Amino acid sequence: MEEKKFTLFGTDLQKIPCFKKTFTISTYSGIAAGLGCFLITSRIKKSADVAVLTFAVTTVGYWFYCRYNWSKQYQLTQQMNSSLHNVMLNEGAKKESSDV
């Protein structure tokens, strides 16, 4: 069975870190804000404007927040991999010299 790919300009958007979570959160927040505004004011145009503005602001804000945290995690993972690689090389060198 083939997986459906969501591509835009030849880029698989599912492989971009934070993409799915950002748009899910911003969609739900936009809907909630629009509905809340409509229930309070009963104005359709104003509610739609609030929903779109909330969606846009949440998308940009959460995207930067998520990517910042992802970058920190990625750098930490790279440092840990490098340190682990160095330890493995040093331990291997120590064992070989003690075997002689």
Backbone as CSV, one residue per row, in Angstrom:
resi,resn,N_x,N_y,N_z,CA_x,CA_y,CA_z,C_x,C_y,C_z
1,MET,0.843,-1.176,0.000,0.000,0.000,0.000,0.891,1.244,0.000
2,GLU,0.573,2.183,-0.841,1.391,3.379,-0.999,0.957,4.479,-0.040
3,GLU,1.938,5.169,0.534,1.648,6.312,1.390,1.325,7.515,0.525
4,LYS,0.332,8.301,0.953,0.028,9.531,0.246,1.022,10.594,0.696
5,LYS,1.610,11.269,-0.262,2.563,12.323,0.061,1.917,13.670,-0.197
6,PHE,2.134,14.578,0.715,1.631,15.937,0.587,2.795,16.800,0.126
7,THR,2.847,17.109,-1.173,3.981,17.844,-1.722,3.552,19.224,-2.194
8,LEU,4.486,20.143,-2.098,4.299,21.502,-2.590,5.609,21.924,-3.234
9,PHE,5.567,22.227,-4.509,6.755,22.586,-5.283,7.828,21.503,-5.196
10,GLY,7.399,20.248,-5.187,8.334,19.137,-5.170,8.909,18.799,-3.814
11,THR,8.459,19.470,-2.754,8.957,19.206,-1.404,7.889,18.440,-0.633
12,ASP,8.286,17.325,-0.024,7.360,16.565,0.804,7.211,17.286,2.144
13,LEU,6.054,17.878,2.367,5.846,18.712,3.547,5.808,17.914,4.838
14,GLN,5.537,16.620,4.760,5.507,15.803,5.963,6.897,15.584,6.545
15,LYS,7.932,15.796,5.750,9.296,15.605,6.232,9.880,16.859,6.871
16,ILE,9.172,17.976,6.793,9.651,19.224,7.397,9.318,19.180,8.887
17,PRO,10.337,19.336,9.750,10.057,19.322,11.185,9.111,20.455,11.576
18,CYS,8.180,20.171,12.444,7.225,21.136,13.014,6.085,21.521,12.079
19,PHE,6.060,21.047,10.845,5.033,21.488,9.899,3.642,21.061,10.333
20,LYS,3.470,19.773,10.572,2.149,19.246,10.887,1.610,19.816,12.200
21,LYS,2.453,19.827,13.210,2.014,20.307,14.524,1.660,21.788,14.487
22,THR,2.454,22.580,13.782,2.201,24.014,13.691,0.861,24.304,13.033
23,PHE,0.597,23.654,11.903,-0.646,23.947,11.201,-1.856,23.347,11.889
24,THR,-1.682,22.259,12.605,-2.793,21.711,13.374,-3.174,22.654,14.504
25,ILE,-2.188,23.104,15.248,-2.456,24.001,16.380,-3.034,25.328,15.903
26,SER,-2.466,25.882,14.825,-2.959,27.177,14.358,-4.363,27.073,13.752
27,THR,-4.682,25.948,13.115,-6.032,25.765,12.576,-7.050,25.696,13.701
28,TYR,-6.765,24.900,14.708,-7.694,24.795,15.834,-7.837,26.110,16.591
29,SER,-6.747,26.834,16.755,-6.846,28.106,17.469,-7.622,29.139,16.654
30,GLY,-7.450,29.129,15.338,-8.214,30.039,14.487,-9.704,29.748,14.530
31,ILE,-10.043,28.453,14.484,-11.458,28.069,14.558,-12.041,28.458,15.913
32,ALA,-11.311,28.192,16.973,-11.803,28.522,18.314,-11.980,30.029,18.486
33,ALA,-11.012,30.802,18.002,-11.113,32.257,18.141,-12.265,32.808,17.305
34,GLY,-12.420,32.301,16.098,-13.522,32.752,15.243,-14.873,32.405,15.836
35,LEU,-15.015,31.190,16.331,-16.277,30.794,16.963,-16.548,31.599,18.224
36,GLY,-15.516,31.787,19.025,-15.682,32.581,20.239,-16.098,34.008,19.939
37,CYS,-15.468,34.584,18.947,-15.823,35.962,18.563,-17.252,36.024,18.022
38,PHE,-17.642,35.020,17.250,-19.001,35.005,16.708,-20.034,34.851,17.826
39,LEU,-19.737,34.011,18.797,-20.689,33.832,19.891,-20.839,35.090,20.737
40,ILE,-19.759,35.875,20.818,-19.806,37.101,21.614,-20.441,38.249,20.845
41,THR,-20.044,38.442,19.557,-20.475,39.618,18.809,-21.582,39.356,17.798
42,SER,-21.730,38.124,17.316,-22.694,37.751,16.271,-22.420,38.475,14.951
43,ARG,-21.198,38.864,14.713,-20.805,39.495,13.448,-19.941,38.510,12.666
44,ILE,-20.413,38.151,11.491,-19.730,37.127,10.707,-18.396,37.635,10.173
45,LYS,-18.386,38.836,9.586,-17.147,39.350,8.995,-16.067,39.542,10.055
46,LYS,-16.433,40.111,11.175,-15.456,40.322,12.238,-14.940,38.982,12.767
47,SER,-15.812,38.002,12.883,-15.403,36.681,13.354,-14.444,36.025,12.375
48,ALA,-14.715,36.160,11.086,-13.820,35.589,10.073,-12.469,36.296,10.110
49,ASP,-12.476,37.607,10.275,-11.221,38.353,10.367,-10.410,37.918,11.589
50,VAL,-11.077,37.751,12.712,-10.401,37.311,13.927,-9.828,35.910,13.731
51,ALA,-10.593,35.024,13.082,-10.136,33.650,12.862,-8.895,33.624,11.975
52,VAL,-8.908,34.380,10.895,-7.762,34.398,9.976,-6.553,35.041,10.641
53,LEU,-6.757,36.133,11.351,-5.652,36.788,12.040,-5.054,35.877,13.117
54,THR,-5.911,35.208,13.866,-5.421,34.284,14.896,-4.652,33.135,14.266
55,PHE,-5.165,32.611,13.151,-4.470,31.539,12.443,-3.083,31.997,12.010
56,ALA,-2.996,33.187,11.414,-1.715,33.685,10.904,-0.719,33.940,12.030
57,VAL,-1.164,34.591,13.073,-0.268,34.910,14.190,0.202,33.638,14.895
58,THR,-0.720,32.713,15.101,-0.359,31.461,15.758,0.604,30.649,14.902
59,THR,0.372,30.627,13.597,1.257,29.884,12.693,2.677,30.420,12.766
60,VAL,2.831,31.715,12.644,4.168,32.314,12.665,4.818,32.141,14.041
61,GLY,4.066,32.438,15.082,4.622,32.347,16.427,5.016,30.936,16.805
62,TYR,4.137,29.971,16.564,4.440,28.601,16.947,5.515,27.998,16.054
63,TRP,5.565,28.418,14.788,6.595,27.914,13.882,7.985,28.281,14.408
64,PHE,8.184,29.547,14.790,9.477,29.969,15.320,9.794,29.274,16.642
65,TYR,8.808,29.142,17.504,8.998,28.459,18.790,9.397,26.998,18.568
66,CYS,8.679,26.312,17.714,8.946,24.891,17.464,10.295,24.690,16.776
67,ARG,10.608,25.514,15.796,11.881,25.363,15.090,13.064,25.683,15.999
68,TYR,12.910,26.653,16.884,13.971,26.974,17.830,14.248,25.771,18.732
69,ASN,13.173,25.197,19.281,13.347,24.024,20.140,13.894,22.835,19.354
70,TRP,13.454,22.659,18.120,13.955,21.570,17.291,15.446,21.750,17.015
71,SER,15.863,22.985,16.745,17.279,23.259,16.483,18.128,22.961,17.711
72,LYS,17.640,23.355,18.890,18.372,23.052,20.116,18.498,21.548,20.315
73,GLN,17.412,20.816,20.114,17.442,19.363,20.250,18.385,18.731,19.229
74,TYR,18.358,19.228,18.000,19.201,18.687,16.938,20.680,18.908,17.256
75,GLN,21.028,20.122,17.712,22.420,20.410,18.068,22.874,19.549,19.242
76,LEU,22.017,19.379,20.229,22.352,18.542,21.373,22.555,17.088,20.936
77,THR,21.717,16.617,20.051,21.853,15.252,19.544,23.155,15.087,18.774
78,GLN,23.503,16.076,17.963,24.757,16.009,17.208,25.961,16.005,18.156
79,GLN,25.916,16.824,19.207,27.009,16.844,20.184,27.123,15.513,20.913
80,MET,25.984,14.938,21.271,26.002,13.642,21.955,26.548,12.553,21.032
81,ASN,26.149,12.570,19.769,26.665,11.583,18.822,28.171,11.728,18.645
82,SER,28.638,12.955,18.549,30.066,13.199,18.393,30.831,12.737,19.632
83,SER,30.305,13.056,20.808,30.966,12.640,22.056,30.979,11.126,22.181
84,LEU,29.883,10.499,21.852,29.809,9.044,21.926,30.775,8.395,20.937
85,HIS,30.881,8.971,19.756,31.823,8.464,18.756,33.261,8.575,19.266
86,ASN,33.598,9.715,19.868,34.942,9.905,20.424,35.227,8.934,21.563
87,VAL,34.248,8.714,22.421,34.432,7.769,23.528,34.656,6.366,22.985
88,MET,33.870,5.990,21.978,34.028,4.662,21.389,35.410,4.503,20.766
89,LEU,35.902,5.539,20.096,37.239,5.471,19.498,38.307,5.367,20.577
90,ASN,38.183,6.151,21.646,39.168,6.127,22.733,39.138,4.802,23.482
91,GLU,37.981,4.279,23.762,37.872,3.000,24.463,38.466,1.882,23.616
92,GLY,38.230,1.936,22.316,38.800,0.925,21.427,40.306,0.997,21.413
93,ALA,40.871,2.208,21.447,42.309,2.378,21.451,42.913,1.879,22.760
94,LYS,42.219,2.091,23.871,42.710,1.642,25.162,42.718,0.119,25.244
95,LYS,41.687,-0.520,24.721,41.610,-1.976,24.773,42.702,-2.598,23.913
96,GLU,42.932,-2.018,22.728,43.953,-2.564,21.836,45.341,-2.430,22.440
97,SER,45.625,-1.310,23.106,46.949,-1.118,23.701,47.140,-2.002,24.930
98,SER,46.058,-2.304,25.662,46.189,-3.156,26.846,46.284,-4.626,26.466
99,ASP,45.805,-4.994,25.276,45.878,-6.381,24.825,47.306,-6.772,24.435
100,VAL,48.132,-5.807,24.081,49.477,-6.088,23.588,50.407,-6.456,24.680
